[in-house]
Amino acid sequence: MLLFALRRSGLACAIIFCAIALLFGMIYIVPGDPASVALGPLATPEIKAAFRAQMGLDKPITTQFALFLSHVFTGDLGIDLFSNRRVTDIVFEALPYTIALASCGIGWAIALGVPLGCWSAMRRDSWLDRITGVLAVAAIAVPSFVVALYALLLFAVELNWLPAIGAGERGDLGDQLAHLVLPSFAIGLGWVGYLARLVRASMLEVLGENHIRTARAYGLPERRIVFRYALRLAVLPTVALLGVGIANLLSGAVFAEIVFARPGAGKLVFDAVVTRNFPVVSGAVLVTTALFALCTLAADLLIAWLDPRVRASL
Amino acid sequence: MRRLHVTRRQVIGGAASLWVSAALAPRAASAQGTSVLRVRSYGDIQDFDPAFSKAAPDGDVARCVFRQLITYKSGNSWEWTLDAAAEIKQVDPKTVSFTLKPGIKWSGGFGEMTADDVKYSFERIANPATKSPYKGDWETLDQVEVTGPLSGVIHLKEAFAPLWLSTLPWNAGIILCKKAMEASNNRFTTNPPATCGAYLLKEWQPKQQTILVRNPDYNGPKPAYDEIRIRPIEDEKTAEIGFEAKELDFTGTSVSSLPKLKSSPPAGSKVEVHPSLAYVWLGMNVDVPPFNDIKLRRAVQKAVDVDAILQAAYFGVAERATGIIAPGLLGHRDIKPAPRDVEGAKKLMAESGKSGVKATLAILNKTERLSAAQVIQANLAEIGIEVQIDAHDSGTFWSLGDASKGDQWKQLHMVLQRYTMAPDPSWAVEWFVPEQIGVWNWERWNSTEFGELNKKALVETDTKKRGEMYVRMQDLMEESGAYVFITHEVAGVIYRDTVAPALMPDGRVILPGFAARA
């Protein structure tokens, strides 16, 4: 198990390195001058040149990349071109909001998708199963931003049940949670559909296996068979998907951060790319890539922990 | 030692219950005994050091926490009123004397504001060593002479007409605490070492909100609100939803929402439309084919249907521009723009001897620009010019005409541009002088007369003469054929009817002046 964890960690490091190298190449290929954007139209060419030198933007790309990597090992991700603040501070201020949003989005998916999938599998080919199937596909098909806008108009504007914008008052957990409900639902709804279909398919496979037939022969209640014995196995592919899902939502949450005016890593990277704020782009992508790798690694380890067969094969 | 034993089921169950409790948590009650004004800003603060401020949101906060000798009056005309100055007067074109109000206290125990602070603040921006992009605001400053603890004289090397409307009441006129700044290595970004304005910066939550609280030591008129919360919301539609959900008291609106909001505003709210100072134009690069031919440029001027652009891109709420200087400002061209003339345009095309002309039109990837570009594309197709629209993100767009970035400017045929400005005409014209060719003069139009007029107008103190100079400069722009003036846009605002906003004529906020309406 330890060897497995080490092997996967090494792979995660390689992924992070490749992502950053690729990103560094891309941000210097695209046109646009960070000095012009940061200093505005009134800056003279001399002021812009001084700014580029101060930020190290006048150095060759390979030197900048090497400097970036050497600073990363000391926990220094650079300085924001606009506010002169440490990129590390900026990224770690934004990241918790995105992690909370992505986690709650996946929370919706688990809370609704897993029971729906089980329910469909238990009533295979019934009209309820078919309706659930249609709803699940519809949830996948409807664009998340459409869900976001209608949810906002209904629950925030019309009914005034939930807040519309922002992330809630700092230090007020209840307010922050209330601000998470709509955006997390908007980003999680598509995953409800995915999980419902995946769990249903896995459940049907598992429900046809011998040990389930044996359990039925012993007269165990169907609910117990499904939730205690079948779901345990059927949920394994779901765990792998959730690892990717949560990592995917970390970057995919950007639309929710814009529509709901929430701070977050996705919006941070988007803004930084648009303004050619290279230090913030590099720093934020490094951290989110690391998080992505960590999520997939955690999913692998969780599967190994949940499934004795996988553990035994390591 | 007992070993903590956690089963898989407990982990899964715990996680699920935590999530459910999170989702079902009651909405926070806003139990506050203070009067709070919640306003939207289009961006977060980044750096409100007046020598380096990045955008309007920085200035909005700076004007709350600092003071200036004079500040803008709210209302429909660009006028100033005394702020930190008890008295200020133009002694002669090159000399301005001032006396500060006594008892203006700096936070952090830095004592009273003195004339030394004024000297430090203005000379700091003018000093080339500071490398301030706003050095031009104090272009002709010689020195600030301190004549007493609270009095001083601003000496200019030569007269400077924009002083009263776009230097002293704008960011370059903000006064900093010399002692506090020197103790902070002469620089801050979002954490000023000492402030003195109507409000104090209580907390900045990046990308979330800036919280200002009333300054108990402020000796000016007491601000109406105990607290101001400024929320950075980039998307105007999101801000409108936030307003409708009663989470904002004041916000700017999108142009596309204005017709609906004006005809049926949300209950308990008011909508206002202000003329903006921005200017939008279609520019043609005179240094590269096909628009190095003036007949072709004139043909474009005649062919573009500006009224159709205003309908398509600005929903009929914006007026047609006659130049780059907005109505209400000195130098505005009070003329009736020529109507569209397709036949005249075709005739000019024929005279130019060109056919099958292909050209690119560069735009910023914003909805209204794309709509405007599509109208232009259709208009020019009628006279035989095939236009390809190139939409760019802001990072790319703003370097398209920059000659220091290589030869990409040679690919630039037409560009749909929008600039904004402070309320002095010098801000509008300075980008089109010959020295700006390849910097911000992307049309690369080179007029010596224009450049000379710009220099003269900066030091002309006779308002009438100065106004005539700016009118002439816009005439020259139009005669060059390189410009099609489109609009100055509008700025829509919406606010609760319990709020009495203090706004500049173009709809920009003067937050300390906001009042509560009974």
Interface residues (C-beta under 8 A of the other chain):
Chain A: V30 P31 G32 D33 S36 V37 A38 L39 G40 P41 L42 A43 T44 P45 E46 I47 A50 F82 S83 N84 R85 I90 E93 A94 S103 C104 G107 W108 I110 A111 L152 L153 A156 V157 N160 W161 L162 P163 A164 I165 G166 A167 G168 E169 R170 D172 L173 G174 D175 L177 A178 L180 V181 S184 I258 V259 F260 A261 P263 G264 K267 L268 V273 V274 T275 R276 W305 L306
Chain B: R8 A16 W19 V20 A22 A23 A25 P26 R27 A28 Q46 D47 K54 A55 K131 P133 Y134 K135 G136 T189 T190 E203 Q205 P206 K207 Q208 Q209 R231 P232 I233 E234 D235 T238 A239 I241 G242 E244 A245 K246 E247 L248 D393 S394 G395 T396 W398 S399 D402 S404 K405 Q408 Y419 W431 V439 W440
